């Protein structure tokens, strides 16, 4: 790749400090719009739950649906912020499951719950409370039900949008003879992650997922949630808000982003998600590579067959290519060979690693700006500590990503950055559903939200 082509790419994907400032400003504006139900790209969905107290106890079942893995967990809450080890059943969802129908998708979930009960020897008639993590945008009116507003992350199963997913689950559980299971809480994965961390850490008031999709939630004062004013007025207390930040669209995009968006299952939606999350990073890199090939800048102008295939580059390929510091980029060569691409030159491989780095750096800097925006929305001068529970394959595994997010926050905020602590909270979304199933009953008893 020529220096000129590289410079153009760097320029297209750069997120300068000035742009970060603009992102933060627009984020605040969009958050305010969502909180007062004005049209905008951030839905700011109330969860009808506050953080758990840490004293919740008992045995709960949790379901975690949000990507290609579906998990059933049995979780014992000991109280005092302690979760005893969870028993887990992992099931792989195939494309045919996530693009089928409501009946097929929920029957699959219910069958998995039954399998788990049999495996764990749970008597079929014992009453058990279940927390359901459903990692898609939900419009809720209480903590135990909610309508799907739109599918994201490539899910397209028919008959679910606009429907209460807790009711769909209950129906499917009944069909499996599981009338003893009560769906006590329905939550987003960000809310689960926040619950899991804040169960033992009161400084945690934000949770972020950067994995297949990306999103965040935070703890908001009820009197600032204008969309709930008619119902709760100026009541004291707080509630978790699922921002659905993957849909933020006030970002500078490139022609590659536009191409990816128009070929996706949800065009014009989830614009930030398509620039940041694991489902799409590889595809952006592929589109850049194909463009450079067509200009004769890579692979001698001849596209390898594997690169012509949409979505053929995955997060793990990108990660391996970025991580490789060897002089002849033998790691990049290995990753390319894994894709069935041979015959690359060291110059090609160097350029490919550079492309992956440029695309992932943009994602990390946008994520850093969004995290700063949420923290400063809660606490404008960052005067107290905010722990951000953070999870997801991109954050955890993409080479250099988490370091870049932390470094960007530090450089942008200087001394104040010390009050934003990013804490990796692995698999919190499952345990968090159990915690919220326990907490929902307590929160109802306290009648925090006036029902
Ligand atoms: C998508 C979903 C959102 C979820 C995120 C992370 O953005 O819409 O609800 O939290 O992915 O899984």
Boltz pocket constraint, residues with backbone or C-beta under 6 A from the ligand:
constraints:
  - pocket:
      binder: B
      contacts: [[A, 66], [A, 134], [A, 135], [A, 136], [A, 137], [A, 150], [A, 152], [A, 153], [A, 188], [A, 189], [A, 190], [A, 209], [A, 211], [A, 212], [A, 213], [A, 214], [A, 215], [A, 216], [A, 244], [A, 246], [A, 273]]
      max_distance: 6.0
